[in-house]
């Protein structure tokens, strides 16, 4: 997926990180898994959104890629 296929909020953060306005996190996969875990464990959110987050996090954890 390319940044242009993402929502406005993601594109805004992308631009802020690219410009140096927001900090870049080298261990991006760990950051993403943590955010997805927070969503998946938040019982105030709809179950389908929690399931999507859990599925995405599990796929990241099982992928070949590892943060350096």
DSSP file (Angstrom, degrees, kcal/mol; ACC not computed):
  #  RESIDUE AA STRUCTURE BP1 BP2  ACC     N-H-->O    O-->H-N    N-H-->O    O-->H-N    TCO  KAPPA ALPHA  PHI   PSI    X-CA   Y-CA   Z-CA
    1    1 A X              0   0    0      0, 0.0     2,-0.2     0, 0.0     5,-0.0   0.000 360.0 360.0 360.0 138.1    0.0    0.0    0.0
    2    2 A X    >   -     0   0    0      1,-0.1     3,-1.8     4,-0.0     4,-0.2  -0.632 360.0-109.6 -96.9 159.0    1.2    3.5   -0.8
    3    3 A X  G >  S+     0   0    0      1,-0.3     3,-1.6    -2,-0.2     8,-0.1   0.809 115.8  63.3 -58.8 -31.3    0.8    6.5    1.4
    4    4 A X  G 3  S+     0   0    0      1,-0.3    -1,-0.3     7,-0.0     7,-0.0   0.664  96.8  58.0 -71.9 -14.2   -1.7    8.0   -1.1
    5    5 A X  G <  S+     0   0    0     -3,-1.8    -1,-0.3     2,-0.0    -2,-0.2   0.423  94.7  89.2 -89.4   0.0   -4.1    5.1   -0.5
    6    6 A X  S <  S-     0   0    0     -3,-1.6    -3,-0.0    -4,-0.2    -4,-0.0  -0.483  87.0 -88.0 -96.0 166.3   -4.2    5.9    3.2
    7    7 A X     >  -     0   0    0     -2,-0.2     4,-2.3     1,-0.1     5,-0.2  -0.147  42.5-100.5 -68.8 167.1   -6.6    8.2    5.1
    8    8 A X  H  > S+     0   0    0      1,-0.2     4,-2.4     2,-0.2     5,-0.2   0.873 120.3  55.0 -57.1 -41.4   -5.9   11.9    5.5
    9    9 A X  H  > S+     0   0    0      1,-0.2     4,-2.2     2,-0.2    -1,-0.2   0.903 109.5  46.3 -63.4 -41.4   -4.7   11.5    9.1
   10   10 A X  H  > S+     0   0    0      2,-0.2     4,-2.6     1,-0.2    -1,-0.2   0.921 112.6  50.0 -66.4 -43.4   -2.0    9.0    8.0
   11   11 A X  H  X S+     0   0    0     -4,-2.3     4,-2.2     1,-0.2    -2,-0.2   0.876 110.1  51.8 -62.7 -36.2   -0.9   11.2    5.1
   12   12 A X  H  X S+     0   0    0     -4,-2.4     4,-2.2    -5,-0.2    -2,-0.2   0.940 111.5  45.2 -65.0 -47.4   -0.7   14.1    7.5
   13   13 A X  H  X S+     0   0    0     -4,-2.2     4,-2.7     2,-0.2     5,-0.2   0.895 110.8  55.1 -62.9 -38.9    1.5   12.2    9.9
   14   14 A X  H  X S+     0   0    0     -4,-2.6     4,-2.7     1,-0.2    -1,-0.2   0.925 109.3  46.6 -58.5 -46.7    3.6   10.9    7.0
   15   15 A X  H  X S+     0   0    0     -4,-2.2     4,-1.9     1,-0.2     6,-0.3   0.885 111.8  51.4 -64.1 -39.3    4.2   14.5    5.8
   16   16 A X  H  X>S+     0   0    0     -4,-2.2     6,-1.8     2,-0.2     5,-1.4   0.901 112.7  44.6 -66.1 -40.8    5.1   15.6    9.4
   17   17 A X  H ><5S+     0   0    0     -4,-2.7     3,-0.8     4,-0.2    -2,-0.2   0.923 113.3  51.4 -67.8 -43.7    7.6   12.8    9.8
   18   18 A X  H 3<5S+     0   0    0     -4,-2.7    -2,-0.2     1,-0.2    -1,-0.2   0.832 111.6  47.1 -62.0 -33.3    9.1   13.4    6.3
   19   19 A X  H 3<5S-     0   0    0     -4,-1.9    -1,-0.2    -5,-0.2    -2,-0.2   0.586 114.8-114.6 -85.2 -10.3    9.5   17.1    7.1
   20   20 A X  T <<5S+     0   0    0     -3,-0.8    -3,-0.2    -4,-0.7    -4,-0.1   0.424  86.7 116.8  91.1  -1.7   11.1   16.5   10.5
   21   21 A X  S   <S+     0   0    0     -5,-1.4     2,-0.3    -6,-0.3    -4,-0.2   0.865  80.3  36.3 -67.4 -36.2    8.2   18.1   12.3
   22   22 A X  S    S-     0   0    0     -6,-1.8    -2,-0.2    -9,-0.2     2,-0.1  -0.860 100.0-101.1-112.9 151.8    7.5   14.7   14.0
   23   23 A X        -     0   0    0     -2,-0.3     2,-0.4     1,-0.1    -6,-0.1  -0.433  27.9-127.7 -74.4 145.2   10.1   12.2   15.1
   24   24 A X        -     0   0    0     -2,-0.1     2,-0.6    -7,-0.1    -1,-0.1  -0.745  15.6-146.2 -88.1 137.0   10.9    9.1   13.0
   25   25 A X        -     0   0    0     -2,-0.4     3,-0.3     1,-0.1     6,-0.1  -0.923   3.3-159.5-107.6 112.4   10.8    5.8   14.9
   26   26 A X  S    S+     0   0    0     -2,-0.6     2,-1.5     1,-0.3    42,-0.3   0.857  88.6  58.5 -60.6 -36.5   13.4    3.4   13.5
   27   27 A X     >  +     0   0    0      1,-0.2     4,-1.9    40,-0.1    -1,-0.3  -0.474  68.2 157.9 -91.5  64.5   11.6    0.3   15.0
   28   28 A X  H  >  +     0   0    0     -2,-1.5     4,-2.6    -3,-0.3    -1,-0.2   0.819  65.5  55.4 -63.9 -35.0    8.5    1.0   13.0
   29   29 A X  H  > S+     0   0    0     -3,-0.2     4,-2.8     2,-0.2    -1,-0.2   0.929 108.5  48.1 -66.8 -42.9    7.1   -2.5   13.1
   30   30 A X  H  > S+     0   0    0      1,-0.2     4,-2.2     2,-0.2    -1,-0.2   0.896 112.3  50.6 -61.9 -38.9    7.3   -2.6   16.9
   31   31 A X  H  X S+     0   0    0     -4,-1.9     4,-2.2     2,-0.2    -2,-0.2   0.915 111.8  47.2 -63.0 -44.2    5.6    0.7   17.1
   32   32 A X  H  X S+     0   0    0     -4,-2.6     4,-2.8     2,-0.2     5,-0.2   0.912 111.3  50.2 -65.8 -43.1    2.8   -0.5   14.7
   33   33 A X  H  X S+     0   0    0     -4,-2.8     4,-2.6     1,-0.2    -1,-0.2   0.902 110.1  51.0 -63.3 -40.1    2.3   -3.7   16.7
   34   34 A X  H  X S+     0   0    0     -4,-2.2     4,-2.3    -5,-0.2    -1,-0.2   0.932 112.1  46.4 -62.3 -45.2    2.1   -1.7   19.9
   35   35 A X  H  X S+     0   0    0     -4,-2.2     4,-1.8     2,-0.2    -2,-0.2   0.915 114.2  47.6 -63.5 -43.1   -0.6    0.6   18.4
   36   36 A X  H  X S+     0   0    0     -4,-2.8     4,-3.0     1,-0.2    -1,-0.2   0.880 110.2  52.9 -65.6 -37.6   -2.5   -2.3   17.0
   37   37 A X  H  X S+     0   0    0     -4,-2.6     4,-2.0     2,-0.2    -2,-0.2   0.904 106.7  52.8 -62.7 -41.7   -2.3   -4.1   20.3
   38   38 A X  H  < S+     0   0    0     -4,-2.3     4,-0.5     1,-0.2    -1,-0.2   0.903 113.3  44.0 -60.0 -41.2   -3.7   -1.0   22.1
   39   39 A X  H >< S+     0   0    0     -4,-1.8     3,-1.1     1,-0.2    -2,-0.2   0.936 112.8  50.8 -68.7 -47.0   -6.6   -1.0   19.6
   40   40 A X  H 3< S+     0   0    0     -4,-3.0    -2,-0.2     1,-0.3    -1,-0.2   0.805 113.1  46.0 -63.1 -30.0   -7.2   -4.8   19.8
   41   41 A X  T 3< S+     0   0    0     -4,-2.0     2,-1.1    -5,-0.2    -1,-0.3   0.505  85.3 102.0 -92.7  -4.0   -7.3   -4.8   23.6
   42   42 A X    X   -     0   0    0     -3,-1.1     3,-1.8    -4,-0.5     8,-0.1  -0.688  51.7-169.9 -85.2 100.0   -9.6   -1.7   24.0
   43   43 A X  T 3  S+     0   0    0     -2,-1.1    -1,-0.2     1,-0.3     4,-0.1   0.555  79.2  71.1 -70.3  -6.8  -13.0   -3.2   24.8
   44   44 A X  T 3  S+     0   0    0      2,-0.1    -1,-0.3     3,-0.0     2,-0.2   0.628  86.8  82.0 -81.2 -12.6  -14.7    0.1   24.3
   45   45 A X  S <  S-     0   0    0     -3,-1.8     5,-0.0    -6,-0.2    -6,-0.0  -0.544  98.9 -85.4 -88.5 156.6  -14.1   -0.2   20.5
   46   46 A X    >>  -     0   0    0     -2,-0.2     4,-2.0     1,-0.1     3,-0.5  -0.317  36.1-122.6 -60.6 143.2  -16.3   -2.2   18.1
   47   47 A X  H 3> S+     0   0    0      1,-0.2     4,-2.6     2,-0.2     5,-0.2   0.858 109.8  56.7 -56.7 -39.8  -15.4   -5.9   18.0
   48   48 A X  H 3> S+     0   0    0      1,-0.2     4,-2.0     2,-0.2    -1,-0.2   0.876 108.1  47.3 -64.3 -36.0  -14.9   -5.8   14.2
   49   49 A X  H <> S+     0   0    0     -3,-0.5     4,-2.2     2,-0.2    -1,-0.2   0.888 111.9  50.5 -70.4 -38.7  -12.3   -3.0   14.5
   50   50 A X  H  X S+     0   0    0     -4,-2.0     4,-2.4     2,-0.2    -2,-0.2   0.896 110.1  50.5 -64.1 -39.7  -10.5   -4.9   17.3
   51   51 A X  H  X S+     0   0    0     -4,-2.6     4,-2.6     2,-0.2    -2,-0.2   0.902 108.9  51.4 -64.5 -41.7  -10.4   -8.0   15.2
   52   52 A X  H  X S+     0   0    0     -4,-2.0     4,-2.4     1,-0.2    -2,-0.2   0.923 111.7  47.2 -60.6 -44.4   -8.9   -6.1   12.3
   53   53 A X  H  X S+     0   0    0     -4,-2.2     4,-2.6     2,-0.2    -2,-0.2   0.912 112.2  49.6 -64.6 -42.7   -6.2   -4.7   14.5
   54   54 A X  H  X S+     0   0    0     -4,-2.4     4,-2.5     2,-0.2    -2,-0.2   0.904 111.5  49.0 -63.4 -41.7   -5.5   -8.2   16.0
   55   55 A X  H  X S+     0   0    0     -4,-2.6     4,-2.1     2,-0.2    -2,-0.2   0.919 112.6  47.4 -63.8 -44.3   -5.2   -9.7   12.5
   56   56 A X  H  X S+     0   0    0     -4,-2.4     4,-2.1     2,-0.2    -2,-0.2   0.920 113.2  48.2 -64.0 -43.9   -2.9   -7.0   11.3
   57   57 A X  H  X S+     0   0    0     -4,-2.6     4,-2.6     1,-0.2    -2,-0.2   0.922 110.7  50.9 -63.4 -44.0   -0.7   -7.3   14.4
   58   58 A X  H  X S+     0   0    0     -4,-2.5     4,-1.9     1,-0.2    -1,-0.2   0.897 109.8  50.7 -61.6 -40.1   -0.5  -11.0   14.1
   59   59 A X  H  X S+     0   0    0     -4,-2.1     4,-1.1     2,-0.2    -1,-0.2   0.893 110.6  48.7 -65.1 -39.3    0.5  -10.8   10.5
   60   60 A X  H  < S+     0   0    0     -4,-2.1     3,-0.4     1,-0.2    -2,-0.2   0.919 111.6  49.9 -64.7 -42.1    3.3   -8.3   11.3
   61   61 A X  H  < S+     0   0    0     -4,-2.6    -2,-0.2     1,-0.2    -1,-0.2   0.843 114.3  43.9 -66.1 -32.9    4.5  -10.5   14.1
   62   62 A X  H  < S+     0   0    0     -4,-1.9    -1,-0.2    -5,-0.2    -2,-0.2   0.605  92.6 104.7 -89.5 -11.1    4.6  -13.6   11.9
   63   63 A X  S  < S-     0   0    0     -4,-1.1    -3,-0.0    -3,-0.4    -4,-0.0  -0.172  81.2-116.0 -67.4 164.7    6.2  -11.9    8.9
   64   64 A X  S    S+     0   0    0      2,-0.0    -1,-0.1     0, 0.0     2,-0.1   0.760  85.3 100.6 -70.8 -25.9    9.9  -12.4    8.0
   65   65 A X        -     0   0    0     -5,-0.1     2,-0.4     1,-0.0    -2,-0.1  -0.363  50.7-174.7 -70.4 137.7   10.7   -8.8    8.6
   66   66 A X        -     0   0    0     -2,-0.1     2,-0.1   -37,-0.0    -2,-0.0  -0.986  28.9-111.9-128.5 142.3   12.4   -7.8   11.8
   67   67 A X              0   0    0     -2,-0.4   -40,-0.1     1,-0.1   -41,-0.0  -0.456 360.0 360.0 -67.8 143.9   13.2   -4.3   13.1
   68   68 A X              0   0    0    -42,-0.3    -1,-0.1    -2,-0.1   -41,-0.1   0.474 360.0 360.0 -78.4 360.0   16.9   -3.6   13.3
